[in-house]
């Protein structure tokens, strides 16, 4: 009986060594709290729930501690594990182009086609990317790491993942979470900047109604857009090619099933896998570093610069535009590629000062231009940093 009791005791002790309670560190609990906070923001505050729920729950999954040398093959960084296999879509950068395919299939570029000068607003907002790039260099990051960090300023999670997978795989978890966090926090970050940089008179500017865009123009746009951008920046082909292809599926009118699949089941499935695996990649041992703190700070700075650049560019641009063609600077914030959240913020802030001034369709112009702009910026950085 004594031997049997001793056997049970030894087995119980051995079992306890394998539990998460025995392998947990303070860092794991910190990251679990961060994951719970993300889920709270998504459910209670409705901040980008399709992003923050998968990412937040992924953080819980990724920070369940286990005995590393036990050979369990369950961790996201353990080669051959299920999570590691799913994570390859992030690590090798093939989730983002599929997301761009879906974005293209659900995006209406009419606002941009009808008023092409709004492309300049989207381009101006990309200054945040290169501003953060220069600051990251000054802080001692390697050029490839600085480029990957700077792309956070585009407020485009898939682009950030794609670029960091190529330039700085070791920083990808922090960069991806930072990019998606600031995308979700658009309603909190952007309005104060927009109010600070505009006058009441500027906020009341009414823009001319957008002209009607023909079906032919809608079909030609993705074809011409692909050729112009990718001949200029061929390294952006994976993202830009899929974006414009998805848009052609939508606008051609002859492939409704393909467009519906790309904009529905496909992008939803990829979003789930991408969100959960990005969240799970934030294991405390890999994520809680000084570099992560710097990345979050630089990402925040990049996002502020991008928002401010778009608003200030419109103010300067208005100096050379006729009175009838002036642009409401409140749509300058939409130059970041958080589609359509930042365009909605333009609308909401505008309605605070004039309840009959609807800016949403105008703001969609720089908003979709920002999607193209961030992909082009990523291609530029990839081209000279690889």
Legacy VTK file of the C-alpha trace (Angstrom):
# vtk DataFile Version 3.0
C-alpha trace
ASCII
DATASET POLYDATA
POINTS 386 float
0.000 0.000 0.000
2.882 2.329 0.840
4.470 1.720 -2.552
1.164 2.413 -4.292
0.735 5.683 -2.360
4.283 6.685 -3.219
3.615 5.866 -6.883
0.498 8.049 -6.923
2.322 10.863 -5.175
5.234 10.773 -7.636
2.848 10.775 -10.577
0.870 13.664 -9.132
4.063 15.692 -8.653
5.118 14.860 -12.214
1.690 15.878 -13.514
1.804 19.177 -11.656
5.152 19.992 -13.289
3.402 19.955 -16.652
0.518 22.230 -15.655
0.421 25.895 -16.562
0.333 26.803 -12.883
3.842 25.408 -12.451
5.199 27.093 -15.580
3.526 30.481 -15.380
5.503 33.700 -15.046
4.289 37.232 -14.249
4.711 38.025 -17.951
2.120 35.421 -18.936
-0.450 36.988 -16.624
0.343 40.468 -17.948
-0.289 39.337 -21.526
-3.476 37.513 -20.505
-4.733 40.764 -18.975
-3.865 42.596 -22.212
-5.818 39.974 -24.177
-8.820 40.387 -21.879
-8.588 44.163 -22.324
-8.675 43.753 -26.118
-11.755 41.542 -25.841
-13.363 44.125 -23.528
-12.721 46.932 -26.044
-14.193 44.821 -28.838
-17.351 43.713 -27.035
-18.091 46.614 -24.681
-16.811 49.527 -26.761
-17.343 47.961 -30.222
-13.780 48.871 -31.281
-13.092 46.805 -34.427
-14.526 43.577 -32.930
-13.651 41.509 -36.015
-9.998 42.255 -35.287
-9.765 42.592 -31.528
-11.825 39.526 -30.561
-9.571 37.094 -32.525
-6.380 38.913 -31.492
-7.421 39.166 -27.840
-8.407 35.509 -27.645
-5.225 34.587 -29.499
-3.288 36.320 -26.728
-4.978 34.062 -24.203
-4.079 31.002 -26.292
-0.483 32.122 -26.787
0.083 32.807 -23.115
-1.107 29.534 -21.644
2.306 28.477 -20.272
3.622 24.950 -20.660
6.820 23.024 -20.019
8.962 23.959 -23.012
11.136 20.855 -23.040
8.216 18.445 -22.636
7.929 17.775 -26.369
4.213 18.603 -26.390
4.400 20.509 -29.712
1.517 22.829 -28.894
3.201 26.260 -28.870
3.068 28.627 -31.817
6.867 28.741 -32.021
7.310 24.941 -31.858
7.971 23.673 -35.352
5.370 21.171 -36.499
2.673 22.185 -34.025
-0.801 23.014 -35.337
-0.495 26.642 -34.228
2.915 26.914 -35.872
1.519 25.594 -39.154
-1.339 28.124 -39.054
1.161 30.847 -38.145
3.091 30.230 -41.366
0.474 32.303 -43.173
1.665 35.240 -41.076
5.369 34.363 -40.949
5.657 33.866 -44.714
3.304 36.724 -45.541
0.607 34.949 -47.537
-2.393 35.904 -45.359
-2.097 39.656 -46.175
-2.483 39.345 -49.989
-5.617 37.238 -49.455
-6.978 39.921 -47.132
-6.229 42.514 -49.831
-8.123 40.380 -52.348
-11.171 40.583 -50.088
-10.706 44.313 -49.464
-10.571 44.941 -53.203
-13.729 42.892 -53.735
-15.687 44.912 -51.170
-14.326 48.391 -51.939
-16.033 50.976 -54.115
-13.408 53.304 -55.594
-16.041 55.643 -57.084
-15.291 58.494 -54.656
-11.633 58.437 -55.688
-12.346 58.040 -59.413
-14.783 60.976 -59.374
-12.302 63.247 -57.574
-8.753 62.045 -58.366
-7.067 64.865 -56.430
-8.119 63.066 -53.250
-5.357 60.577 -54.084
-2.924 63.280 -52.963
-4.573 63.387 -49.533
-4.097 59.639 -49.177
-0.481 60.010 -50.262
0.163 62.824 -47.770
-1.020 60.672 -44.884
1.740 58.166 -45.650
4.269 60.675 -44.324
3.706 59.061 -40.938
5.361 55.902 -42.250
8.557 57.621 -43.311
8.574 59.916 -40.268
8.496 56.910 -37.942
11.130 55.208 -40.102
13.557 58.087 -39.562
12.890 58.255 -35.810
13.374 54.480 -35.496
16.748 54.826 -37.237
17.693 57.570 -34.805
16.808 55.264 -31.887
19.261 52.659 -33.122
17.035 50.184 -34.966
18.513 48.555 -38.056
17.203 50.020 -41.362
15.122 46.918 -42.120
13.605 46.980 -38.614
12.933 50.721 -38.868
11.110 50.188 -42.170
8.936 47.463 -40.699
8.112 49.640 -37.675
7.347 52.708 -39.791
4.616 50.940 -41.760
2.464 51.000 -38.609
1.750 54.637 -39.521
-0.344 53.443 -42.435
-2.855 51.930 -39.970
-2.965 48.860 -42.178
-2.541 45.578 -40.299
-2.140 43.250 -43.318
0.480 45.524 -44.882
2.355 45.727 -41.576
2.376 41.935 -41.318
3.483 41.498 -44.931
6.369 43.959 -44.641
7.579 42.845 -41.215
7.542 39.189 -42.333
10.068 40.185 -44.998
12.153 42.782 -43.165
11.998 41.995 -39.442
10.391 38.639 -38.605
11.640 38.832 -35.008
9.600 42.015 -34.441
6.490 40.905 -36.301
4.359 40.114 -33.239
4.822 43.557 -31.694
4.422 45.325 -35.047
1.247 43.434 -35.971
-0.417 43.929 -32.585
0.581 47.599 -32.586
-0.837 48.167 -36.085
-4.132 46.436 -35.321
-4.414 48.172 -31.940
-4.134 51.621 -33.464
-6.561 50.661 -36.239
-9.084 49.773 -33.547
-8.374 52.980 -31.604
-9.029 55.293 -34.568
-12.201 56.698 -32.887
-10.147 57.646 -29.822
-6.933 58.942 -31.413
-8.038 60.865 -34.495
-10.867 63.262 -33.433
-8.748 65.348 -30.991
-6.060 65.815 -33.664
-8.662 66.811 -36.264
-10.228 69.404 -33.940
-6.842 70.767 -32.890
-5.646 71.367 -36.449
-8.820 72.845 -37.977
-10.857 75.981 -37.428
-14.632 76.055 -37.077
-14.892 77.727 -40.491
-12.860 74.932 -42.116
-15.002 72.243 -40.489
-18.093 73.780 -42.093
-16.742 73.616 -45.677
-19.238 71.931 -47.976
-17.789 69.950 -50.838
-19.376 69.639 -54.255
-21.373 66.433 -54.765
-19.295 63.732 -56.421
-20.006 63.182 -60.093
-21.485 59.914 -61.293
-18.866 57.342 -62.275
-19.517 55.143 -65.295
-19.287 51.367 -65.306
-16.456 51.567 -67.826
-14.427 53.806 -65.501
-14.937 51.359 -62.630
-13.652 48.491 -64.791
-10.682 50.436 -66.112
-9.581 51.692 -62.692
-8.179 48.410 -61.277
-6.445 47.618 -64.569
-4.832 51.043 -64.910
-4.173 51.192 -61.167
-2.319 47.874 -61.244
-0.163 48.839 -64.213
0.729 52.303 -62.892
1.530 51.313 -59.314
3.279 48.019 -59.983
5.373 49.312 -62.876
6.498 52.019 -60.459
6.886 49.752 -57.395
7.013 46.100 -58.528
7.861 44.950 -54.999
4.314 45.873 -53.984
2.850 43.401 -56.463
1.581 40.777 -53.961
-0.592 43.329 -52.167
-1.503 45.677 -55.007
-2.069 42.857 -57.486
-4.571 41.128 -55.222
-6.259 44.423 -54.244
-6.915 45.438 -57.833
-7.827 41.888 -58.885
-10.447 41.739 -56.148
-11.836 45.078 -57.267
-12.058 43.894 -60.883
-14.014 40.838 -59.731
-16.483 43.220 -58.091
-16.782 45.798 -60.833
-16.712 43.549 -63.906
-20.277 42.455 -63.219
-19.639 38.988 -64.652
-17.986 37.303 -61.658
-20.435 37.934 -58.799
-19.819 34.536 -57.190
-16.063 35.073 -57.104
-16.460 38.591 -55.745
-18.902 37.386 -53.093
-16.534 34.600 -52.037
-13.524 36.942 -51.866
-15.387 39.630 -49.907
-17.216 37.192 -47.629
-16.190 33.651 -46.676
-12.561 33.971 -47.822
-11.666 37.233 -46.074
-13.626 36.184 -42.972
-11.723 32.901 -42.741
-8.355 34.562 -43.248
-9.217 37.277 -40.708
-9.964 34.609 -38.098
-6.712 32.740 -38.733
-4.651 35.901 -38.975
-6.110 37.458 -35.818
-5.791 34.360 -33.657
-2.245 33.531 -34.761
-1.043 37.145 -34.460
-2.491 37.212 -30.954
-0.949 33.850 -30.096
2.457 35.085 -31.279
2.578 37.471 -28.318
4.032 34.897 -25.938
5.359 36.761 -22.931
8.921 35.493 -23.423
8.957 36.821 -27.006
6.768 39.886 -26.640
7.567 41.582 -23.323
10.792 43.294 -24.332
12.049 46.867 -24.440
11.837 46.749 -28.226
8.091 46.098 -27.988
7.676 49.233 -25.868
9.614 51.270 -28.434
7.552 49.791 -31.268
4.257 50.716 -29.607
5.520 54.246 -28.914
6.817 54.682 -32.472
3.595 53.253 -33.892
1.555 55.738 -31.887
3.764 58.591 -33.074
3.503 57.382 -36.686
-0.270 57.251 -36.470
-0.463 60.797 -35.086
1.900 62.078 -37.800
-0.142 60.326 -40.515
-3.416 61.817 -39.274
-1.933 65.288 -38.871
-0.227 65.116 -42.285
-3.487 64.361 -44.053
-5.363 67.199 -42.325
-2.551 69.741 -42.790
-2.081 68.794 -46.443
-5.746 69.587 -47.160
-5.392 72.966 -45.419
-2.353 73.802 -47.596
-3.966 72.378 -50.736
-7.016 74.601 -50.184
-4.793 77.663 -50.626
-4.496 76.912 -54.346
-8.019 75.592 -54.924
-10.912 77.757 -56.026
-13.644 78.474 -53.493
-16.054 76.066 -55.158
-13.510 73.224 -55.145
-12.189 73.495 -51.597
-11.857 70.301 -49.542
-13.071 69.984 -45.982
-9.866 69.264 -44.002
-11.806 66.925 -41.714
-11.486 64.276 -44.424
-7.679 64.507 -44.254
-7.631 61.989 -41.402
-9.124 59.389 -43.748
-5.840 59.209 -45.653
-4.771 56.448 -43.293
-5.963 53.110 -44.591
-8.216 52.080 -41.699
-11.167 51.408 -44.036
-13.902 52.481 -43.470
-13.429 53.474 -39.831
-11.393 56.638 -40.449
-13.895 57.809 -43.102
-16.683 57.374 -40.566
-14.721 59.503 -38.117
-14.561 62.280 -40.745
-18.336 62.029 -41.068
-19.020 61.958 -37.327
-16.781 64.915 -36.484
-18.225 66.913 -39.386
-21.788 66.275 -38.219
-20.904 67.679 -34.796
-20.518 71.123 -36.396
-23.123 70.857 -39.170
-25.748 68.143 -38.895
-26.513 68.369 -42.626
-22.930 68.200 -43.951
-22.346 64.585 -44.927
-18.655 63.896 -45.539
-18.623 60.099 -45.662
-18.561 59.623 -49.432
-15.959 62.381 -49.840
-13.833 60.833 -47.060
-13.933 57.441 -48.772
-11.780 58.924 -51.554
-8.639 59.485 -49.447
-9.527 56.421 -47.373
-9.260 53.985 -50.293
-6.318 56.020 -51.623
-4.656 55.338 -48.272
-5.021 51.589 -48.824
-3.212 51.930 -52.142
-0.714 54.384 -50.652
0.268 52.154 -47.730
0.820 49.211 -50.089
2.953 51.399 -52.372
4.930 52.662 -49.357
5.484 49.068 -48.251
6.715 48.230 -51.739
9.115 51.179 -51.683
10.538 50.155 -48.308
10.778 46.523 -49.383
12.506 47.531 -52.608
15.409 49.406 -51.036
15.732 47.565 -47.714
15.710 43.918 -48.837
LINES 1 387
386 0 1 2 3 4 5 6 7 8 9 10 11 12 13 14 15 16 17 18 19 20 21 22 23 24 25 26 27 28 29 30 31 32 33 34 35 36 37 38 39 40 41 42 43 44 45 46 47 48 49 50 51 52 53 54 55 56 57 58 59 60 61 62 63 64 65 66 67 68 69 70 71 72 73 74 75 76 77 78 79 80 81 82 83 84 85 86 87 88 89 90 91 92 93 94 95 96 97 98 99 100 101 102 103 104 105 106 107 108 109 110 111 112 113 114 115 116 117 118 119 120 121 122 123 124 125 126 127 128 129 130 131 132 133 134 135 136 137 138 139 140 141 142 143 144 145 146 147 148 149 150 151 152 153 154 155 156 157 158 159 160 161 162 163 164 165 166 167 168 169 170 171 172 173 174 175 176 177 178 179 180 181 182 183 184 185 186 187 188 189 190 191 192 193 194 195 196 197 198 199 200 201 202 203 204 205 206 207 208 209 210 211 212 213 214 215 216 217 218 219 220 221 222 223 224 225 226 227 228 229 230 231 232 233 234 235 236 237 238 239 240 241 242 243 244 245 246 247 248 249 250 251 252 253 254 255 256 257 258 259 260 261 262 263 264 265 266 267 268 269 270 271 272 273 274 275 276 277 278 279 280 281 282 283 284 285 286 287 288 289 290 291 292 293 294 295 296 297 298 299 300 301 302 303 304 305 306 307 308 309 310 311 312 313 314 315 316 317 318 319 320 321 322 323 324 325 326 327 328 329 330 331 332 333 334 335 336 337 338 339 340 341 342 343 344 345 346 347 348 349 350 351 352 353 354 355 356 357 358 359 360 361 362 363 364 365 366 367 368 369 370 371 372 373 374 375 376 377 378 379 380 381 382 383 384 385
